[in-house]
Amino acid sequence: MIEEMTLDELKQIIIDYYVNLQRIKKADTGDNPELNYQLRVVKNKLASLGIPSEEYEM
């Protein structure tokens, strides 16, 4: 049986992913274009869900 994810669960997963990327970026001492791209993608996903990413930035 396949259970569907609720919107709140999806939001929490994307927030957690964004926070994890932020922690990686903080620990990264060099330029990482892929990390920067992933951060932009997740920020856009958060914005499309009406979640301000500024609340989760380090």
mmCIF file of the N, C-alpha and C atoms, coordinates in Angstrom:
data_MODEL
# 
_entry.id   MODEL 
# 
loop_
_atom_site.group_PDB 
_atom_site.id 
_atom_site.type_symbol 
_atom_site.label_atom_id 
_atom_site.label_alt_id 
_atom_site.label_comp_id 
_atom_site.label_asym_id 
_atom_site.label_entity_id 
_atom_site.label_seq_id 
_atom_site.pdbx_PDB_ins_code 
_atom_site.Cartn_x 
_atom_site.Cartn_y 
_atom_site.Cartn_z 
_atom_site.occupancy 
_atom_site.B_iso_or_equiv 
_atom_site.pdbx_formal_charge 
_atom_site.auth_seq_id 
_atom_site.auth_comp_id 
_atom_site.auth_asym_id 
_atom_site.auth_atom_id 
_atom_site.pdbx_PDB_model_num 
ATOM 1   N N  . MET A 1 1  ? 0.837  -1.160 0.000  1.00 0.00 ? 1  MET A N  1 
ATOM 2   C CA . MET A 1 1  ? 0.000  0.000  0.000  1.00 0.00 ? 1  MET A CA 1 
ATOM 3   C C  . MET A 1 1  ? 0.897  1.243  0.000  1.00 0.00 ? 1  MET A C  1 
ATOM 4   N N  . ILE A 1 2  ? 0.578  2.192  -0.859 1.00 0.00 ? 2  ILE A N  1 
ATOM 5   C CA . ILE A 1 2  ? 1.337  3.436  -0.960 1.00 0.00 ? 2  ILE A CA 1 
ATOM 6   C C  . ILE A 1 2  ? 0.573  4.535  -0.242 1.00 0.00 ? 2  ILE A C  1 
ATOM 7   N N  . GLU A 1 3  ? 1.244  5.177  0.706  1.00 0.00 ? 3  GLU A N  1 
ATOM 8   C CA . GLU A 1 3  ? 0.642  6.293  1.422  1.00 0.00 ? 3  GLU A CA 1 
ATOM 9   C C  . GLU A 1 3  ? 1.165  7.591  0.828  1.00 0.00 ? 3  GLU A C  1 
ATOM 10  N N  . GLU A 1 4  ? 0.273  8.536  0.650  1.00 0.00 ? 4  GLU A N  1 
ATOM 11  C CA . GLU A 1 4  ? 0.684  9.820  0.101  1.00 0.00 ? 4  GLU A CA 1 
ATOM 12  C C  . GLU A 1 4  ? 1.156  10.746 1.212  1.00 0.00 ? 4  GLU A C  1 
ATOM 13  N N  . MET A 1 5  ? 2.115  11.572 0.859  1.00 0.00 ? 5  MET A N  1 
ATOM 14  C CA . MET A 1 5  ? 2.691  12.522 1.807  1.00 0.00 ? 5  MET A CA 1 
ATOM 15  C C  . MET A 1 5  ? 1.759  13.737 1.918  1.00 0.00 ? 5  MET A C  1 
ATOM 16  N N  . THR A 1 6  ? 1.587  14.224 3.117  1.00 0.00 ? 6  THR A N  1 
ATOM 17  C CA . THR A 1 6  ? 0.786  15.426 3.298  1.00 0.00 ? 6  THR A CA 1 
ATOM 18  C C  . THR A 1 6  ? 1.625  16.648 2.923  1.00 0.00 ? 6  THR A C  1 
ATOM 19  N N  . LEU A 1 7  ? 0.959  17.760 2.692  1.00 0.00 ? 7  LEU A N  1 
ATOM 20  C CA . LEU A 1 7  ? 1.662  18.992 2.353  1.00 0.00 ? 7  LEU A CA 1 
ATOM 21  C C  . LEU A 1 7  ? 2.583  19.420 3.492  1.00 0.00 ? 7  LEU A C  1 
ATOM 22  N N  . ASP A 1 8  ? 2.146  19.260 4.722  1.00 0.00 ? 8  ASP A N  1 
ATOM 23  C CA . ASP A 1 8  ? 2.991  19.611 5.865  1.00 0.00 ? 8  ASP A CA 1 
ATOM 24  C C  . ASP A 1 8  ? 4.241  18.740 5.931  1.00 0.00 ? 8  ASP A C  1 
ATOM 25  N N  . GLU A 1 9  ? 4.104  17.467 5.629  1.00 0.00 ? 9  GLU A N  1 
ATOM 26  C CA . GLU A 1 9  ? 5.268  16.572 5.613  1.00 0.00 ? 9  GLU A CA 1 
ATOM 27  C C  . GLU A 1 9  ? 6.236  16.980 4.507  1.00 0.00 ? 9  GLU A C  1 
ATOM 28  N N  . LEU A 1 10 ? 5.709  17.306 3.342  1.00 0.00 ? 10 LEU A N  1 
ATOM 29  C CA . LEU A 1 10 ? 6.551  17.751 2.235  1.00 0.00 ? 10 LEU A CA 1 
ATOM 30  C C  . LEU A 1 10 ? 7.294  19.025 2.601  1.00 0.00 ? 10 LEU A C  1 
ATOM 31  N N  . LYS A 1 11 ? 6.599  19.976 3.197  1.00 0.00 ? 11 LYS A N  1 
ATOM 32  C CA . LYS A 1 11 ? 7.233  21.222 3.617  1.00 0.00 ? 11 LYS A CA 1 
ATOM 33  C C  . LYS A 1 11 ? 8.368  20.956 4.595  1.00 0.00 ? 11 LYS A C  1 
ATOM 34  N N  . GLN A 1 12 ? 8.133  20.064 5.553  1.00 0.00 ? 12 GLN A N  1 
ATOM 35  C CA . GLN A 1 12 ? 9.162  19.775 6.554  1.00 0.00 ? 12 GLN A CA 1 
ATOM 36  C C  . GLN A 1 12 ? 10.382 19.121 5.922  1.00 0.00 ? 12 GLN A C  1 
ATOM 37  N N  . ILE A 1 13 ? 10.172 18.247 4.987  1.00 0.00 ? 13 ILE A N  1 
ATOM 38  C CA . ILE A 1 13 ? 11.297 17.592 4.303  1.00 0.00 ? 13 ILE A CA 1 
ATOM 39  C C  . ILE A 1 13 ? 12.125 18.611 3.535  1.00 0.00 ? 13 ILE A C  1 
ATOM 40  N N  . ILE A 1 14 ? 11.463 19.532 2.834  1.00 0.00 ? 14 ILE A N  1 
ATOM 41  C CA . ILE A 1 14 ? 12.190 20.536 2.063  1.00 0.00 ? 14 ILE A CA 1 
ATOM 42  C C  . ILE A 1 14 ? 12.914 21.505 2.993  1.00 0.00 ? 14 ILE A C  1 
ATOM 43  N N  . ILE A 1 15 ? 12.293 21.880 4.094  1.00 0.00 ? 15 ILE A N  1 
ATOM 44  C CA . ILE A 1 15 ? 12.962 22.748 5.080  1.00 0.00 ? 15 ILE A CA 1 
ATOM 45  C C  . ILE A 1 15 ? 14.198 22.049 5.635  1.00 0.00 ? 15 ILE A C  1 
ATOM 46  N N  . ASP A 1 16 ? 14.070 20.787 6.000  1.00 0.00 ? 16 ASP A N  1 
ATOM 47  C CA . ASP A 1 16 ? 15.210 20.028 6.530  1.00 0.00 ? 16 ASP A CA 1 
ATOM 48  C C  . ASP A 1 16 ? 16.336 19.948 5.504  1.00 0.00 ? 16 ASP A C  1 
ATOM 49  N N  . TYR A 1 17 ? 15.987 19.714 4.245  1.00 0.00 ? 17 TYR A N  1 
ATOM 50  C CA . TYR A 1 17 ? 16.989 19.629 3.184  1.00 0.00 ? 17 TYR A CA 1 
ATOM 51  C C  . TYR A 1 17 ? 17.710 20.974 3.031  1.00 0.00 ? 17 TYR A C  1 
ATOM 52  N N  . TYR A 1 18 ? 16.958 22.068 3.064  1.00 0.00 ? 18 TYR A N  1 
ATOM 53  C CA . TYR A 1 18 ? 17.555 23.397 2.940  1.00 0.00 ? 18 TYR A CA 1 
ATOM 54  C C  . TYR A 1 18 ? 18.502 23.682 4.103  1.00 0.00 ? 18 TYR A C  1 
ATOM 55  N N  . VAL A 1 19 ? 18.086 23.352 5.301  1.00 0.00 ? 19 VAL A N  1 
ATOM 56  C CA . VAL A 1 19 ? 18.929 23.570 6.479  1.00 0.00 ? 19 VAL A CA 1 
ATOM 57  C C  . VAL A 1 19 ? 20.204 22.733 6.371  1.00 0.00 ? 19 VAL A C  1 
ATOM 58  N N  . ASN A 1 20 ? 20.098 21.509 5.906  1.00 0.00 ? 20 ASN A N  1 
ATOM 59  C CA . ASN A 1 20 ? 21.291 20.667 5.731  1.00 0.00 ? 20 ASN A CA 1 
ATOM 60  C C  . ASN A 1 20 ? 22.243 21.272 4.708  1.00 0.00 ? 20 ASN A C  1 
ATOM 61  N N  . LEU A 1 21 ? 21.706 21.781 3.604  1.00 0.00 ? 21 LEU A N  1 
ATOM 62  C CA . LEU A 1 21 ? 22.555 22.428 2.609  1.00 0.00 ? 21 LEU A CA 1 
ATOM 63  C C  . LEU A 1 21 ? 23.226 23.672 3.189  1.00 0.00 ? 21 LEU A C  1 
ATOM 64  N N  . GLN A 1 22 ? 22.501 24.412 4.021  1.00 0.00 ? 22 GLN A N  1 
ATOM 65  C CA . GLN A 1 22 ? 23.076 25.589 4.666  1.00 0.00 ? 22 GLN A CA 1 
ATOM 66  C C  . GLN A 1 22 ? 24.257 25.194 5.564  1.00 0.00 ? 22 GLN A C  1 
ATOM 67  N N  . ARG A 1 23 ? 24.112 24.103 6.292  1.00 0.00 ? 23 ARG A N  1 
ATOM 68  C CA . ARG A 1 23 ? 25.206 23.641 7.159  1.00 0.00 ? 23 ARG A CA 1 
ATOM 69  C C  . ARG A 1 23 ? 26.417 23.231 6.332  1.00 0.00 ? 23 ARG A C  1 
ATOM 70  N N  . ILE A 1 24 ? 26.177 22.567 5.208  1.00 0.00 ? 24 ILE A N  1 
ATOM 71  C CA . ILE A 1 24 ? 27.281 22.171 4.328  1.00 0.00 ? 24 ILE A CA 1 
ATOM 72  C C  . ILE A 1 24 ? 27.975 23.414 3.787  1.00 0.00 ? 24 ILE A C  1 
ATOM 73  N N  . LYS A 1 25 ? 27.189 24.398 3.359  1.00 0.00 ? 25 LYS A N  1 
ATOM 74  C CA . LYS A 1 25 ? 27.764 25.633 2.820  1.00 0.00 ? 25 LYS A CA 1 
ATOM 75  C C  . LYS A 1 25 ? 28.609 26.343 3.872  1.00 0.00 ? 25 LYS A C  1 
ATOM 76  N N  . LYS A 1 26 ? 28.134 26.366 5.102  1.00 0.00 ? 26 LYS A N  1 
ATOM 77  C CA . LYS A 1 26 ? 28.887 27.029 6.172  1.00 0.00 ? 26 LYS A CA 1 
ATOM 78  C C  . LYS A 1 26 ? 30.223 26.331 6.411  1.00 0.00 ? 26 LYS A C  1 
ATOM 79  N N  . ALA A 1 27 ? 30.254 25.009 6.303  1.00 0.00 ? 27 ALA A N  1 
ATOM 80  C CA . ALA A 1 27 ? 31.479 24.246 6.543  1.00 0.00 ? 27 ALA A CA 1 
ATOM 81  C C  . ALA A 1 27 ? 32.396 24.232 5.319  1.00 0.00 ? 27 ALA A C  1 
ATOM 82  N N  . ASP A 1 28 ? 31.859 24.538 4.152  1.00 0.00 ? 28 ASP A N  1 
ATOM 83  C CA . ASP A 1 28 ? 32.628 24.498 2.907  1.00 0.00 ? 28 ASP A CA 1 
ATOM 84  C C  . ASP A 1 28 ? 33.495 25.742 2.807  1.00 0.00 ? 28 ASP A C  1 
ATOM 85  N N  . THR A 1 29 ? 34.787 25.557 2.599  1.00 0.00 ? 29 THR A N  1 
ATOM 86  C CA . THR A 1 29 ? 35.695 26.701 2.543  1.00 0.00 ? 29 THR A CA 1 
ATOM 87  C C  . THR A 1 29 ? 35.991 27.157 1.119  1.00 0.00 ? 29 THR A C  1 
ATOM 88  N N  . GLY A 1 30 ? 35.588 26.389 0.122  1.00 0.00 ? 30 GLY A N  1 
ATOM 89  C CA . GLY A 1 30 ? 35.861 26.748 -1.261 1.00 0.00 ? 30 GLY A CA 1 
ATOM 90  C C  . GLY A 1 30 ? 34.587 27.085 -2.013 1.00 0.00 ? 30 GLY A C  1 
ATOM 91  N N  . ASP A 1 31 ? 34.744 27.362 -3.294 1.00 0.00 ? 31 ASP A N  1 
ATOM 92  C CA . ASP A 1 31 ? 33.602 27.636 -4.149 1.00 0.00 ? 31 ASP A CA 1 
ATOM 93  C C  . ASP A 1 31 ? 33.035 26.307 -4.638 1.00 0.00 ? 31 ASP A C  1 
ATOM 94  N N  . ASN A 1 32 ? 31.748 26.120 -4.451 1.00 0.00 ? 32 ASN A N  1 
ATOM 95  C CA . ASN A 1 32 ? 31.096 24.878 -4.842 1.00 0.00 ? 32 ASN A CA 1 
ATOM 96  C C  . ASN A 1 32 ? 29.858 25.216 -5.680 1.00 0.00 ? 32 ASN A C  1 
ATOM 97  N N  . PRO A 1 33 ? 30.011 25.266 -7.012 1.00 0.00 ? 33 PRO A N  1 
ATOM 98  C CA . PRO A 1 33 ? 28.890 25.655 -7.872 1.00 0.00 ? 33 PRO A CA 1 
ATOM 99  C C  . PRO A 1 33 ? 27.678 24.734 -7.733 1.00 0.00 ? 33 PRO A C  1 
ATOM 100 N N  . GLU A 1 34 ? 27.891 23.458 -7.549 1.00 0.00 ? 34 GLU A N  1 
ATOM 101 C CA . GLU A 1 34 ? 26.761 22.526 -7.407 1.00 0.00 ? 34 GLU A CA 1 
ATOM 102 C C  . GLU A 1 34 ? 25.981 22.807 -6.127 1.00 0.00 ? 34 GLU A C  1 
ATOM 103 N N  . LEU A 1 35 ? 26.678 23.060 -5.049 1.00 0.00 ? 35 LEU A N  1 
ATOM 104 C CA . LEU A 1 35 ? 26.020 23.395 -3.784 1.00 0.00 ? 35 LEU A CA 1 
ATOM 105 C C  . LEU A 1 35 ? 25.212 24.686 -3.926 1.00 0.00 ? 35 LEU A C  1 
ATOM 106 N N  . ASN A 1 36 ? 25.802 25.684 -4.575 1.00 0.00 ? 36 ASN A N  1 
ATOM 107 C CA . ASN A 1 36 ? 25.093 26.945 -4.788 1.00 0.00 ? 36 ASN A CA 1 
ATOM 108 C C  . ASN A 1 36 ? 23.834 26.729 -5.639 1.00 0.00 ? 36 ASN A C  1 
ATOM 109 N N  . TYR A 1 37 ? 23.947 25.888 -6.655 1.00 0.00 ? 37 TYR A N  1 
ATOM 110 C CA . TYR A 1 37 ? 22.788 25.586 -7.498 1.00 0.00 ? 37 TYR A CA 1 
ATOM 111 C C  . TYR A 1 37 ? 21.697 24.881 -6.691 1.00 0.00 ? 37 TYR A C  1 
ATOM 112 N N  . GLN A 1 38 ? 22.074 23.892 -5.894 1.00 0.00 ? 38 GLN A N  1 
ATOM 113 C CA . GLN A 1 38 ? 21.109 23.165 -5.080 1.00 0.00 ? 38 GLN A CA 1 
ATOM 114 C C  . GLN A 1 38 ? 20.398 24.098 -4.100 1.00 0.00 ? 38 GLN A C  1 
ATOM 115 N N  . LEU A 1 39 ? 21.142 25.024 -3.522 1.00 0.00 ? 39 LEU A N  1 
ATOM 116 C CA . LEU A 1 39 ? 20.544 26.000 -2.610 1.00 0.00 ? 39 LEU A CA 1 
ATOM 117 C C  . LEU A 1 39 ? 19.514 26.864 -3.337 1.00 0.00 ? 39 LEU A C  1 
ATOM 118 N N  . ARG A 1 40 ? 19.833 27.306 -4.561 1.00 0.00 ? 40 ARG A N  1 
ATOM 119 C CA . ARG A 1 40 ? 18.877 28.115 -5.324 1.00 0.00 ? 40 ARG A CA 1 
ATOM 120 C C  . ARG A 1 40 ? 17.616 27.329 -5.645 1.00 0.00 ? 40 ARG A C  1 
ATOM 121 N N  . VAL A 1 41 ? 17.779 26.066 -6.025 1.00 0.00 ? 41 VAL A N  1 
ATOM 122 C CA . VAL A 1 41 ? 16.627 25.220 -6.355 1.00 0.00 ? 41 VAL A CA 1 
ATOM 123 C C  . VAL A 1 41 ? 15.725 25.045 -5.138 1.00 0.00 ? 41 VAL A C  1 
ATOM 124 N N  . VAL A 1 42 ? 16.318 24.738 -4.000 1.00 0.00 ? 42 VAL A N  1 
ATOM 125 C CA . VAL A 1 42 ? 15.517 24.508 -2.791 1.00 0.00 ? 42 VAL A CA 1 
ATOM 126 C C  . VAL A 1 42 ? 14.860 25.814 -2.329 1.00 0.00 ? 42 VAL A C  1 
ATOM 127 N N  . LYS A 1 43 ? 15.559 26.946 -2.460 1.00 0.00 ? 43 LYS A N  1 
ATOM 128 C CA . LYS A 1 43 ? 14.950 28.226 -2.106 1.00 0.00 ? 43 LYS A CA 1 
ATOM 129 C C  . LYS A 1 43 ? 13.713 28.484 -2.961 1.00 0.00 ? 43 LYS A C  1 
ATOM 130 N N  . ASN A 1 44 ? 13.781 28.147 -4.245 1.00 0.00 ? 44 ASN A N  1 
ATOM 131 C CA . ASN A 1 44 ? 12.624 28.315 -5.125 1.00 0.00 ? 44 ASN A CA 1 
ATOM 132 C C  . ASN A 1 44 ? 11.482 27.385 -4.726 1.00 0.00 ? 44 ASN A C  1 
ATOM 133 N N  . LYS A 1 45 ? 11.814 26.173 -4.318 1.00 0.00 ? 45 LYS A N  1 
ATOM 134 C CA . LYS A 1 45 ? 10.776 25.239 -3.853 1.00 0.00 ? 45 LYS A CA 1 
ATOM 135 C C  . LYS A 1 45 ? 10.098 25.775 -2.597 1.00 0.00 ? 45 LYS A C  1 
ATOM 136 N N  . LEU A 1 46 ? 10.904 26.285 -1.669 1.00 0.00 ? 46 LEU A N  1 
ATOM 137 C CA . LEU A 1 46 ? 10.333 26.863 -0.450 1.00 0.00 ? 46 LEU A CA 1 
ATOM 138 C C  . LEU A 1 46 ? 9.426  28.041 -0.791 1.00 0.00 ? 46 LEU A C  1 
ATOM 139 N N  . ALA A 1 47 ? 9.883  28.897 -1.698 1.00 0.00 ? 47 ALA A N  1 
ATOM 140 C CA . ALA A 1 47 ? 9.081  30.057 -2.082 1.00 0.00 ? 47 ALA A CA 1 
ATOM 141 C C  . ALA A 1 47 ? 7.769  29.622 -2.727 1.00 0.00 ? 47 ALA A C  1 
ATOM 142 N N  . SER A 1 48 ? 7.811  28.570 -3.541 1.00 0.00 ? 48 SER A N  1 
ATOM 143 C CA . SER A 1 48 ? 6.579  28.108 -4.189 1.00 0.00 ? 48 SER A CA 1 
ATOM 144 C C  . SER A 1 48 ? 5.591  27.540 -3.185 1.00 0.00 ? 48 SER A C  1 
ATOM 145 N N  . LEU A 1 49 ? 6.091  27.117 -2.021 1.00 0.00 ? 49 LEU A N  1 
ATOM 146 C CA . LEU A 1 49 ? 5.221  26.610 -0.960 1.00 0.00 ? 49 LEU A CA 1 
ATOM 147 C C  . LEU A 1 49 ? 4.847  27.708 0.036  1.00 0.00 ? 49 LEU A C  1 
ATOM 148 N N  . GLY A 1 50 ? 5.302  28.938 -0.239 1.00 0.00 ? 50 GLY A N  1 
ATOM 149 C CA . GLY A 1 50 ? 4.970  30.056 0.632  1.00 0.00 ? 50 GLY A CA 1 
ATOM 150 C C  . GLY A 1 50 ? 5.790  30.121 1.908  1.00 0.00 ? 50 GLY A C  1 
ATOM 151 N N  . ILE A 1 51 ? 6.973  29.506 1.889  1.00 0.00 ? 51 ILE A N  1 
ATOM 152 C CA . ILE A 1 51 ? 7.843  29.474 3.066  1.00 0.00 ? 51 ILE A CA 1 
ATOM 153 C C  . ILE A 1 51 ? 9.023  30.406 2.814  1.00 0.00 ? 51 ILE A C  1 
ATOM 154 N N  . PRO A 1 52 ? 9.180  31.444 3.629  1.00 0.00 ? 52 PRO A N  1 
ATOM 155 C CA . PRO A 1 52 ? 10.331 32.347 3.447  1.00 0.00 ? 52 PRO A CA 1 
ATOM 156 C C  . PRO A 1 52 ? 11.630 31.668 3.882  1.00 0.00 ? 52 PRO A C  1 
ATOM 157 N N  . SER A 1 53 ? 12.556 31.530 2.954  1.00 0.00 ? 53 SER A N  1 
ATOM 158 C CA . SER A 1 53 ? 13.820 30.839 3.255  1.00 0.00 ? 53 SER A CA 1 
ATOM 159 C C  . SER A 1 53 ? 14.699 31.621 4.219  1.00 0.00 ? 53 SER A C  1 
ATOM 160 N N  . GLU A 1 54 ? 14.473 32.926 4.317  1.00 0.00 ? 54 GLU A N  1 
ATOM 161 C CA . GLU A 1 54 ? 15.299 33.749 5.210  1.00 0.00 ? 54 GLU A CA 1 
ATOM 162 C C  . GLU A 1 54 ? 15.208 33.284 6.658  1.00 0.00 ? 54 GLU A C  1 
ATOM 163 N N  . GLU A 1 55 ? 14.091 32.701 7.023  1.00 0.00 ? 55 GLU A N  1 
ATOM 164 C CA . GLU A 1 55 ? 13.918 32.228 8.408  1.00 0.00 ? 55 GLU A CA 1 
ATOM 165 C C  . GLU A 1 55 ? 14.845 31.064 8.740  1.00 0.00 ? 55 GLU A C  1 
ATOM 166 N N  . TYR A 1 56 ? 15.390 30.405 7.720  1.00 0.00 ? 56 TYR A N  1 
ATOM 167 C CA . TYR A 1 56 ? 16.196 29.209 7.947  1.00 0.00 ? 56 TYR A CA 1 
ATOM 168 C C  . TYR A 1 56 ? 17.657 29.393 7.535  1.00 0.00 ? 56 TYR A C  1 
ATOM 169 N N  . GLU A 1 57 ? 18.054 30.621 7.201  1.00 0.00 ? 57 GLU A N  1 
ATOM 170 C CA . GLU A 1 57 ? 19.423 30.845 6.798  1.00 0.00 ? 57 GLU A CA 1 
ATOM 171 C C  . GLU A 1 57 ? 20.321 31.001 8.010  1.00 0.00 ? 57 GLU A C  1 
ATOM 172 N N  . MET A 1 58 ? 21.547 30.525 7.873  1.00 0.00 ? 58 MET A N  1 
ATOM 173 C CA . MET A 1 58 ? 22.525 30.600 8.955  1.00 0.00 ? 58 MET A CA 1 
ATOM 174 C C  . MET A 1 58 ? 23.307 31.880 8.834  1.00 0.00 ? 58 MET A C  1 
# 
